[in-house]
Amino acid sequence: MIGSDIPALIPATYIFFAILIPVVAFWNRKVVRHLSLLGSGIATFFSAWGFMNIIQTGETIRYAFGGWAPPIGIEFVYDGLAAFIVLVINTVAFLVLIHSKLISDREFPGKKMAFYAISMLLMLGFNGMVLTGDLFNLYVFLEISSLSSYALIGIGSKRAPFSAFRYLIIGTVGGSLYLLGVGFLYTVTGTLNIIDMHAMLPQVIGHSSVVAALILMLVGVGVKAALFPLHGWLPDSYTFASSTSSALIAPIGTKVAAYILLRIVLFLFGVELIDHQLPITTIIGIFAGIGILYGSVMAIAQSELKKMLAYSSVSQIGYIIMGISLANPFGFIGAVLHVLNHALMKALLFLVSGSLRLKEGHSLITKFNNSYRKKYPWTMAAFTTAAISMVGLPPLAGFFSKWYLALGTIENSNWILLAVILISSLLNAVYFFRILEKVYLNDPEAETSDETDVAERNEVSASMMFPMAVMAIGLLLVGIFNAYIVNVIFTMFPAGF
């Protein structure tokens, strides 16, 4: 039955097209983008099919590779949370690749085959990290996604290779720390299967190797998630990569890493076991709060849109980590909902940035003016939708994830983190509304010959506008139907919640 094979079909699709693209490129390089769209489209279809099946039946699918049952064999676990995350990341990737045609012609014309093939490997790694039920297998997929990320970031401006190399150094350290932690856990428990290890940990939680493993794994994955202060690789990587690379990696990469943190803290160890040894949830909550404010302040200081969005990502990932640290149902809902919301918001914002770079040759905020509202009315409408959602104004999606996070802080009587949410929303308004002011309001100090009067509509093509429109409408629909989505998230709670 195909439904039971969904956990294997999704990554297998990406493997197939990662191999097919360079083979076909020997005969016809013009079709490589179409093949990547076909591959990501099929994976998105399987993701949607599997998610609907999970919603209707509530049954978790466990797929054992080679017929070897765990803990001896490796299995993929396709539960409600994994199905949700997989659907989000594959849908976003599909929309980004639709948008990429004209940008690829301009920003990396001689590297299309490599870009689209590596994009398939990137999504293979991300999907494998979400689906695997084996800690070492997770490391394998982590490295696949990391190596792909380094290559995609390197395809960009002149400073992109240096940014990619720095990310490679930092990311390798992070991956090594995670692997050391897995090794420590294996020496104590004798298993790598997450479900088996969860059952064994209560008996060995006080062992020094387990405590060391927990710290190493959290720091290692924290690097990949860009958790403050482990975020140093992120701003330049997102800024100097090609527009499509940034739009592909930024909304997905750190969210998958945050998902792994959620799995480790809430599903593998459990809050009670963790906090019995170390106040881990308090510690990561403190770093998340600092990261939210730091990223927001640094975003205000930027004059380039992509770099502003990069620092904004440091701030936004803090919201997800904050939800994990709250360790209560409201925090869990807020974290998972913000994975969806931020994936849509940040992908849309980077797509707008790429569109403006294509048309204007830059994305410098200092050069934005009120002619943009006439030249790019729909592009700027999409940007405005994402910006208002990022600030957290109803009825758009961003409001509701922040609302549940705020409820989580109130339930824990954590008034400091509640203040962080409120202050950061005001800071978000500062760095987004300054752009909206330039675009939609006339500058009283400008010359009398208003550029808007002579500007002609120069909107992007339909193939670029379509994914931006879908994401903008998606932000509105997620906000309107947030109650239904929250009810679905309720079914994903870890045991003991």
N, C-alpha and C positions, 0 to 999 in steps of 0.2 A: 504494500500500500504506500503510495507516494507520500501521503501526509506524514507517516512515521519516519520518512527519510529526509524531511525538511532540514534538520540540523546539519546533515552532510551535503545536501544539494546546494545550499547557499555558498559555502566556501568552495565547493567543487566547481561551481559556475565561474568564480573568479580565477581559480587555477587554470581552468580550460581557456578562458579568454586571455589570460596573461601569457599563455603559450601561443595561442592562435594569432594574436596581434603581430608579434615580430615575424612569424612565419608568413602570414599573408602580406606583410609589408614588403617582402622581397619582390612580389609581383605588382602590388598596387598600394602605395602609401596613402592614397587619398581616402581609403576606407577605414583607416585605423580608428578615427574618432567614432565612426558609425558602429564599429565592433565594440568599442568601449561602452557606448550607449546601449547596445544590445545586451552586453554582459551585465551591466549595472541594472538595466531594466528588468532582466530575467530574475536577478537576485532580489530586486525590490518586489517583484510579483510573488516570489516564493516567501519573502518576509511577510507580506500582507496576508497571504493565504495562511501561513502558519500562525500568525497572530490572531486572525479570526477564528481559527480552529481552537486555539488556546482559550479565547474568550468564551466560545460556545461550550466547550467540554470541560475546561478547567484542569485538564490532564497534562502533566509534565511528560515530555518526550525525552527518553534517554536512549541515545544511539551509541552502541558499543562497536568500535571499529574492529574489523577482522573477526567478529564473533567472540572476541575475548572479553569476558565480563570483568568489570572493575572489582577489586582494586588492581588486578593483574593487568588488565587492558586499559585503554584510554577511551573515555566516553565523552560525548557532547551532551550537555544538559540544556534542554530547551523548555524553560519554565516561563511564567508570565513576564517576569522582569527582563530576562534575556530576549524574549520575543519582542518586547516593547523597544528595547534599546536597538536591536538589530533592524527593526522597521524604521526607526528614526534615522540611523546613520546611513542606511542604504538609500532611503528616499532623498535625503539631503545630497548624497554623492551623485545620484542620478540627475537631480536638478542642476547641480553645479556643472556637470559634464555637458549638459544641454547648452548651458550658457557659454561654453568655452570656445566655440568655433572661431570667431573673429579674433579673440584674444590670443589663441594659439597661433593664428596666422601672423600676428604682429609681434608677440613677445618671445616665442620660441619656435619659429617656422621650421628650423632644421632638426628639431628634437621631438617632433610630434609622436613618432612611433615609440620612443623611449618613455615619453611622458605618459601616454595612455596605457602602455603595458605596465609601467611601474604603478600607475593608479590602481590597476586591478590587483597588484600585489599588496598595495597599501590596504585596500578594502578586505583582502583575504586576511591580513594580519589583524585588523580591527574586529572583523566578524569572528575569527578564531578565538581572540581574547575573550569576547563576550560569551561564546558558546561552550568553551572547553570546561570540563569538570575536573581537570588535572592540573596541578600547580606547575609542574615542569613543562607540560605542553603549553601552558599559558605563557611561560617564558619564551618558548620557541616562536609563538605568534607575536609576542612583544617585540622580538628582534626582527621579525619579518616586517612588521609595521614601522619599526624604527629605521631600519636600513632604507626602506622605501621613502620615508619622510625625509631623510638626509638627502636622497637623490632629488626628490621633487623640490625641496627648498633650494638646492644648488642650481636649479633651472630658474634663473631670475636675473636681477641686475648684477653689476660688477661685484658688488659686495655680498651677493648671495652665497657664493662658494665659501667665503670666510664664515658667514653665519651658520652655514650647514656644517662646517668643520667644528665650530665651537659646540653646536648642538650634538655632534657625534661624540665629542669628548665627554660632555656632561651626561649625555644619554647613555653612553657605555658604562659610566660609573653607576648611574642609577640602575641599569639592568643588572650589573654585576652584584650590587647590593641586594637586589631582589633575589637573585639566584643563590647567593650565600644564605639568605634567610630560609629559602626553600630547602637547602641542604641541611641546615640545622634542624628544621622540623622533621625531615625525613629520618635523620639519625635517631630521633626520639620516638617517632610514631611508626616508622617502617612503612609508610604509605604516602602516596602523592595525590590520591583521590580526595577531593575537597569534602565530600560527604563522609567518607570514612574517617578522615582526619578530624572533622568537627566532632564526631562521636568519641574520639580518643582524647582530645585536648583537655577535658575536665580532669582526667587522671594525671596529666603531666604538666598542667599549666604553670605550676610553681618552679619547674625546671629552668635553670639559667639559660639553657640553649633555646627554650621556647620564647623567653623574654627577649633574648638577643635577636631571634628570628623575627619576632613581631616588629621590633624597632627597624631592623634592616629592610624588611619588606615595605613598611610604611614609608621610609625615606626613599627607597628605590622607586616605588610607584609614585610617590609625591613629586619626584623629579619629572616624570612623564606627565603628571597632571598639572605641572607648573604651580604647585602649591607654594605660596610665599614661605620662606625666602629661597626656594629652589627653582625660581622662575627665570633665572638669568638668561637662559637660552632663547626665551620666547619672543621678546619684542623685536629684535633684529631679524629673527627667522621669519616671522610673519610679514615684516615690513619689506624686506628685500627679495623675498621669493616672488615668483610670477603671480599675477592676480588670481589665476585659477588655482595654483598651488595653495595660496593663502586661504582661498574660499573653500578648498577641499579639506585642508588639515585643521584649520582653526575651529570650525564648528564641531568636528568629530573627534580629533585626536585626544584632546584633554578630557573630553566627556567620557571616552572609553576608559581612560586611566582613572577618572573619578569613579566610574562604575566598579572598577577593580578594587579601589579603596573601600567602596561600600560593601562589596562582597567579603573582603577580608575582615573588616571591622564588625559588620552586623551578621554575616552568614557563616563565616569560618570560625572566628573566635567567639563572637557574641559580646555584647557590651558588658555584661556582668563579669565574665571571665577576664576581659581586658582590664577593666577598671579595678578589679581586685588586685592586680599586680602593679599597674601603672595608671595614672589618670590620663590615658591616651585621648579620650574624647575631649577632655578639657584642654589638653595641649593643642590638638589640631583645631579646636574651636578658636583658640587664641590666635594661632597663625592665620586661620581663615579670616577672622575679623580684621587683623592688621593688613592682610593682603587685599581685602575689599577696599579699605580706605586708601592704601598705598596706590593700587592700580587706578583708582578714580582720580586721585590727585595728579598722578603722572599723566593720565590721559588729558587732563585740563591743560597741561604744560606743552602739549604737542601741537605742531603746526602742520603736520602731514596726516592725512586721514587714516592711512593704513597703520601708522604707528600709534595713532590715538586708539584705533580699534584693537591693536595688539595689547596695549596696556589695559584697555577695557576688559580684555579677555582674562587678564590676571585677576581683575576685580570680580568678574562674573564667576570664575571657577571657585572663588571663595564662597559664593552663595551655596554651591552644591556641597562643598566640604563642610560648611556650617551646618547644613541640614543633616549630614552624617553625624557630626559631633553632637547634635542635640539628642540623638538616640531616642526619639519619641515618635509616635505616628505622624504628628504634624510636620516634624522635621524631615521624616522619610518622604512624605508626600511632596513637600516643597523641593527637596533635592531631586527626586525623580522627575517632577513636573518641570523643574528648571533645566534639566538635561534637554527635554524637548523644546522648551521655549528658547533657550539660548542657542541651540543648534539652528533653529529657524531664524532668530534675530541676527546672529552673527554671520551666518551664511549670506543672508540678504544684504547686510551692510557691506560685506566684502565684495559681493557681486556688484553692488552700486559703485563701489570704489573702482572695480575693474572696468565697469562701463564708462565712468568718467575719465579714467586714464586712457581708454581707447579713443574717446571723442576729443578730450582736451589735451592729452599728452601728459597730464599730471593729476595728482589728487591733493594738491596743497590747499589747506583750508584758507590760508591768507589770500588766495586768488579767487575764492568763491565769490560770486556776486549775484545780484538779483536778476541777471539775464538767464540764469540757470532754470528759473521757474518757467520761462517761455521756451527755452531750447530743449529742456528735458523734463517736461511736466510729469510724465508717468514715472520716470526714474526717481525724481525727487519726491513724488508721492509715496513710492515704495520706501525710500529712505526715511521719510517722515513717519510712516507707520512703524518701522523697526525702531526708530529713535524714541518715539513715544512709548512703545512697549518696553524698551530698555529702561526708561525712566521709571516705569511702573505705574502707568495711568490706566484706569479701566476704560473700556471693556477689553483691552488688548491683553494678550497672554501673559506678558511680563508681570502684570499686577498680581495675578493669582498665585504664582510661585512665591513671590515675595510675601504675599498675605499669609500663606501657610507657614513660611519660615518665621514670620513675626508671631504667629500663634504658637509655634514651637518654642520660641524664646520666652513667651509669656507663660507657657505651661511649666517651663523649667525655672521661671523667675529670673531669667538671665537678662537683666535690663541693659547690660552693656552691649550685648549682641543686638538687642532690639534697637538701641540707639545707633549702632553701626548700620543697620538696614536703612533707617530713616535718613541718616546723614549721607550715606552713599547714594541714595535716590536723589537727594538734592544736588550732589556733585555730578551725578549722571545728567541731570537737567542742565547744569552749567555747560558741560562740554558738548552736549548735543544741541541745545537751544541756541548756542552762539552760531552754529552752522545754519540752523533754520532761520535765524535772524538775518544772516547775510543773503540767504536765498529768497526769502519771502517779504522782507521789509526793505524799503528804499533807504539808502544811506543819505542822510541830510547833508553830509559834507562832500558828497560826490558832485561831479560836474553836472551842469544843467542838462547836457545831452545824455539822457538816461540810456544805458546800454540795452535795457529791456525794449525800448522802442525800435531798435534796429535789429534785435536778435531774431533769428528765424529758427523754427522748430528743427531740431537735429537729433531726434530721438533715436535710441538704439534699435536694432533690428528686432523683428518679432521673436526670433529664436533666443535672443538675449532677454527680451522683456517677459516672455512666458514664465520662466522659472522664478523671476523676481515677483511677478504678479501672483503666482501660486503661493509663494512664501508669505507675501503680504496678506493675502486672503486667509492663509493658514493661521497667521497670528490672530486674526480677528475671530476665526472659527474656534480655535483652541480656547480663547477667552470666553466666548459665548457658551461653549459646551464643556467648560472646565469641570462642572459637577459630574458629568458622565465620565470624563477622563479620571477624575479623582476616585470615583467608584471602582474603576478598573484597577487603579493603583492600590486600592485597599486589598485586593486579592493577592498582591505581591509581597505583603509584609513578611519579614523573616519570622521564624518561630520564636515565641516568647514576647512578641509585641502585643 
